[in-house]
Amino acid sequence: MNGISILIVIMLPIVGGVLLPLLDFDARRAREYYVLAIVIATSVFALSLISGSEGTELILYHLTSTIDIAFRIDRFGGIFALLVSILWPLSTLYAFEYMRHYHKRNRFFGFFTMSFGITLGVAFSANLITMYLFYELLTLSTLPLITHDGSREAKVAGVKYLVYSIAGATAAFIGMIAVLTHGGSLEFNVIGLGSAVTEANRAFFDGAFLFMFFGFGVKAALFPLHGWLPTAGVAPTPVTALLHAVAVVKSGVFAVGRVVYYTYDADYLAGSIVQKLALWFAAFTIVYGTVMAWKELHFKKRLAYSTVSNLSYILFAFLLATPSGLTAGLLHMMFHGLMKIALFFVAGAVMHQSGRTYVTELRGFAKAMPVSFGVFTVASLALVGVPPLCGFLSKYAIASAAVEEGSRSAYAGLAALLISAVFTALYLLTIVVRAYFPGENYDGHNLKDVTEANAYMTVPLVTLAVLIVVLGCFPGALTEFISGALSTAFPGL
């Protein structure tokens, strides 16, 4: 396929989303067929690009003699696009039922569909400038989704999200321009800073790295820049599931990975003061997020703080700046997306079917909603790291990479992983126990009207549970695909 195929796969959902409010569908079925057709076509097209067009490039526009708006299919971006292309159709199907009683559904699904194409734009960007452009467009396209219900709480969450995002983007932009003006390259096919770094300007490039790390770290919910994420849980669950598992937060960790391996390089960062500082921030965030999740009683906010913790698992792995660290980070990026979106889907199903929003209200729910809580149990065990589920593989890979790296900062991160595993079991499995074993004095009368969600919700849930089990037992094809990213990040291998 030629380069124009990349533009088509990005623009199809963007144009389709823009047109949806203009078409003003009155019939629910017509809107669903329209949205699902665009999303499935985009996913199929994107998967075909990932599998058969590596190295394909498109230069869309020359901004300057050295800066282009350009796209390229490579393995690192392909892994992110793979995750997005698998989960977006499932999220769309789930959203059809969840949003059925909301107002302004044409507008909602318009922005929802546009965000798919914009996220693929982040994945397929050939340089930092293009990625930054789509990274910012993602903020704009997801903001109306967060504020969709129009409540005061939603508007406050939207303002907070916007302020955090703009501040982070500004910091990242400063770092990018600093690299460019001092002889570095923003192209992802150029590995490292090369001869641009001297003893005299090393401190300057260290500072630029920190600006980009913390700037992109806003969307990755790095402490203390995480505050927008739990607040954004006010959005409809299909939105929070995508925010917390796929699009926005994964764009943040993906951007940090691009900076670590494709703007700087492993040799530059290994053993440096900026690497140690970043590793310590990631390790602290792992512990902070998991402790806050344990303390939180609101169902979706508990899962939000869990996301804060797990995103820093990925950041920590990337920051190890080793082949095993990169592999482990990409593996957890994929598996966390599957596990966390399943957990959020269950939380949304509970809210949709019963209106319950707190974990203390979930006694006996496994009997009323057996499919949902069966999936929740599988996803919870996976996120805790119980073999042979997929979460065990990625967490073990991160721990092994930390031991292999062997520095004090790496061992601090390993300790954080162990602490997090204990608290993850506490904040997730207590929900499972409460749902299946409500206690002797529980009569179940308050759940007599609660039933399982319909197929729009349960089909995505069961599909995710199957993927969690199958990829845990048979990860070979995925790990082989991920290993392809090592050849560009570590050309000496």
N, C-alpha and C positions, 0 to 999 in steps of 0.2 A: 504494500500500500504506500502511496506517496504521502507527503507531509500534510496535504489538505485534509486527509482523513482525521488527523488530530483536531483540526479546527472544527470539523463537523461534529465530532463526538462531544466537544466542549460546548458548542453553540446550540446544538439540538435542544437540550433541556433549558438553556437560558432563553432562547427565542420562544420555545413552547411555554415556558412559565410566564413570560411577558405577555403573550397572546391570551393566556387563559382568562384573566379578568376582563379582557376586551371582548372575548367571545360570550361572556356572561351566561354560562350554562345554568338553566333553570332545573333541568332534570339531573338528579344525583347520579344515575347510571351513566349518562353521557359524559359527565365530568370524570367519573372514575375510569371509564374506558379510555378517554383522552389522556389522562395523566399516566395511567398504567402503561399504555402503549409507548409513550415517550420515555418513561423510566426504563422499561424493559429493553426497548431498542437501544437506548444509550448504554445500558449495562452490557448487552451482547456485543455492541460495537467496541466498547472499551476493552472488554475481555479479549476480543480478537486482536486489538492493537497490542495489548500486553503480551499475548502469546506468540504473535508472529511478526511484529514490526519493530523489534528492538533496534535502536540506532536511527530510526526515522526522525527527521528533523524538519521543522518549518520555521523560517524567519518571517514573521508577519509584518514587522515594521521596524525601520532603523530610526531609533530616537536620536542617536549621535553616531559618530564614527566608531565608537567602542561599546555602545549600549543598544541592544535590540529587544524588541518584544518577540520572544521566540519560544518554541516548544520542542521537546525531544522525548522520545520514548526510551527510558533506561530502566534498569532493574530496580533501583531504589524507589523511583517514582511509581513503577509498576506495582510494587507491593502495596503501597498506599491506595492506588487506584483499584487494585484487586479487592481490598477490604471494602472500599466505598461501593464498588459495583455489586458486591454480594449483598450488602446490608441495605442499600437504598430501596430496592424493590420490596424487601420484607417490611421495611418501615412504612412504605407507601401503602401496602395492603393493610397493615395495622392501623394506619392513620384514617383510612376510609371509615372504619367503624368508630374509632375514638372521637373523630371530629363531627360525627353525624348530627349532633345536637348543638354544635357551635354555629355562630353567625359568621358571615363573610367568608364562606368556605372557598369561593373562587379565588379570593385574594390570598388566603392561606396557602392553598395548593400551588398558586402561582409562584410565590416566594420559595415554597418547599421544593418545587421542581427546579427553579433557577439555581438554588444552592447546590444541587447535584452537579450541574455543569461547572459552577465556579470552583467547587472542591476538586473536580477533575483538572481544572486549570492549574490549581496549586500543584497537583501531583505531576502533571506533564510539563511544567515550566522548565525551560532550559537554562535559566539563570536567576539570580536573586531578584533582579528588577521585575521580571515577569511574575515570579512567585509572590513578590511583595504586592504587586497590583491585584492579583486574584485573592491574596490573603486579606486585603482591605475590602475588596468587593464582598467577601464572605461575611465580614462584619455587617455591612450594609444590608445584605440579603437575609441575614438571620435576625437582625434587630426587630423587624416587624413580626417575626414569628414569636419572639419572646414576649412582646407586648400585645399579642393578638387579642386576648380577651378584654383589653381596654380598662382593666381595673387599676386602681391606684397602685396596688402592689406590683402589678405587671409593668406599669410605667416607671416606677422607681427602679425595678430590676433592669429595665431597658436602659435607663440613664446610667446606671452603675456599669453595665456591660459596655456601653459606648465610651464612657470616660476611661475605664481601664484599657479598653482596646486601643483608643487613640493614643493614650500615654505610652503603651507598649510599642505601638507601631512607630511612634516618633523616636523612641530610643533605638529601635532596630534600624530605622532609616539613617540615624546619625552614624551608627556603626558601619552600615553599608557604604555610605558616602566617604567615611574616613578610610576604609579599605581601598576604595576606588581611587581616591585622590592621592594615595601614597603608593601607587603602583601595583596594587593587588587586582585580581580579576574577580568579577562576579559571575563568570560562566561556570556551570557545573561540570563541564568536561575538562576543565583545567584543575589539576589536583594540587592543592596547596598554594601558598603564597610565593614559593620559590625565592628568586633573587630579590624580591621586593623587601624582604626582611633583612635588616642589619642589626648590629649590636646597638646602634644609636636609636633606631626606631622600634625596637622590640616592645618596649613599654607602651608605645602608641598602639601597636596592633593588639597587645593584650587588652588595653582599654576598649578598643573597638569590638573585640570578641565579647567582652562583658556587656556592652551595650546591646549587642544582638542577642546574647544568651538571655538576659533578663527581659529584653523587649519582646522576643518571641515567646519567652517563658510566661508572659501574661496569659496567652491562650492555653498554654500547657499547665496553667494553675499552679505555678511554682510559688511556694511561700516566700514572701508575704503578699504576693500578687494574685492570690487565688480567690479573693473575696467575692468576685462577680459570679463564680460558678454555683455555689449553693443557692444564692439569691435567684439565679436564672431558673431554678426549679419550679418557679411559678408558671412557667410556660406549659402549654399542653404537652403531655407525655411523649408523643412522637417527636416533638422538638427537643425536649430534654434528652431523650434517648440518643438522638443524633448529635446534640451538643456534647454530651458526656461520653459518647462511645465512638463516634465516627468523625464527623466533619470538623467542628471548630477546634476541639481540644487536640485531636490527632494532627490537625494542621500545625498546631503549635509545636508538638514534639517532632513532627516531620521537618519543620523549618529549622529547629535546632540541629537535627541530624544533618541536614544539608550544610549548615554552617560548619559543623565539626569536621565532616569528612570531605566536603566538596568546595568549600571556600577556604578554610584553613586545611589542616590535615592531621593525621594521627601523630606523625613525628613532631609537629610543632607543639601539640598540646601535651603529649606524654611527659609527665613529671613537672609540668609548669605550674606556677603559682595559680594561674587562672583555672587550670584543670582541677586543682585541689579545692579551690574556693567553690567552684561549680558543683563538684562532687559532694561537698559538705552540705550545700544548700539542698541538693536533691535528696540526700540521706535524711536530713532533718524533715523535709516535706513528707517523705514516706512515713515517718513516725507520727508527725503532726496530723496528717490526714486520717490515718487509721485510728488514732486515739479520738479525734473529733467525731468520726463515724460511730465509734462505740458509744459515745456520750449522747449522740443525736437520736431523738425519738421520732421525728418526722420521717416517714418512709423514704420519700424521694431525696430529702436532704441527707439522710444517712448514706444513701447510694452516691450522692454528689461528693461527700467527703471521701468516700471510698475511691472515687475517681481521682480526686486530688492526690491521694497516696499512690495509686497505681500509675498515673502519668509519670511520676518521678521515678518509678521503677524503670521506665523506658529511658528517661533522661539520664539516669544513673548509668544504665548499660551503654548508651551512646557515648557518654563522657569518659568511659574507661579507655576509649581510643585504641581498641584492639580488635582484631578480626572476630574473636569470640564475643566481645561486647556488642559489636554491631549486629552480629547474628542474633544474639539474645534479645536485643532491643527491638529488632524488627519482628521477631517471633512473638514477643509480648504485645507489641502494637497490634498484631493481627488477633491474637487470642483474647486480649483484654476487650477488644471491640466486640467479639462474639459474646463473651461472658457478660459484659456490663450491659449491653443492649438487651439481652435476655432478662436480666434482673430488672431493668427499668420497665420493660414491657409487662412484666408481672405486676410491678407496682402500679402501672397505669391501668391494667385490667382490674385490679382490686378497687381502685378509685372509681373506675367506670361502672363496675357492677354493684358496688356497695357504698361508695362515698367515703370509705374509711381512708385516713391519711396517716395514721400513727401506728407504729409497730406494736404498741400496747393493745391495739384493737384487733389484732390478727389471730386471736385464740380460736382454734377450731376451723380455720379457713381451708385447710387441706381437704376436709370432707365436702365443703361447699364448692370449692374450685380445685378439683384434683389434678387436672392437666396443668393449670398454671403453677401450682405449688410443687408438682413433680418437676417441672422445668426449673423452678426457682431452686429446688434442692440440688439438682444437677449443676446448675450454674454456680451456686454457692460453694459446693464442694470443689469445683474446678478453680474458683478464685482463691479459695483457701490454699490450694495446691495439693489436692489429694490425687494420687495416681490411680488409674492411668488417664485421667482427664487432662485436657490440653493445658490448663493453667499450671499443672505440675511441671510440664516440660519447659515452659518459658521461664518460670521462677527458678527452676533448677539450673537452667542455662545462665541466667543472670548471676546466681550465686557462684557457679563454677567460673564464670568470667571474672568475677571479683577476686576469687582466690588466685586465679591465674595471674591477674595483674599485680597483686601482692603488695600494694602500697598501703600505708596507714589509712588513707582516705577510702580506699577500696574496702578495707576490712570494717571501717565505720559503716559503710553502706551495707555490708553483709550483716552486721549486727542489726541495722535498721530493718532489713528484710526479715530477720528472725522475729523481731519484736512485732512487726506488722503481721506476720503469719498468725501469731497468737491472737491479736486483736481482731483480725479478719474473721477468724473462727468464732470469736465472741459476738461480733456485731451481725454476722449473717446466720450462723447456726442457731442462735437464740430465737430468731424469727422462725426457722424451720421447726424447732422443737415446740414453740408456742402454737404453730399452725397444726401440727400433727398430734400433740399431746397437751390439750388445753387444761387438764387438771380434773380432779375428782368432782369439784363443785360446779363444773360447766355443763349447762343443759342444752346449749346450741340454739335456744329460742330466738336469739337476736340475729341468727343467720338463716331463718326459715325462708326469706325472700331472696337470698343471694344464690345466684347460679353461675355456672361456668360461662365465660365469654364465648362469642360465636366464632365461626371459622376464620373470619377476617383477622382475629387476634390469635387464636390457638394455632393456626397453621404456621405463622411466623415463629411462634414460641417453640413448637415441636421441631421445626426445621433447625432452629438455633441449637436446641438440645442435642439433636442428632449430629450436627457439625462439631459441637464441643466434645462429644464422645468419640466420633470417628477420627477427627484430627488428633485427638490425644492418643488413640491406639495406632493410627497409621499416618504419622506426620511426614513420611519420607518425601513425598512429592513437593510439599510446601517447603520443607527445609532445603531441598535441592534448589528450588526456585529462589529462595532467599540467599543461598550461598552465591548465587550469580552476582549479587551486589558487591561482593568482596573484591572482585577483579578490578572494579573501577575505583573503589575507595582505597584499596591496597594493591596498586599495580605491580608491586614487587612479588606478590604471591604466585 
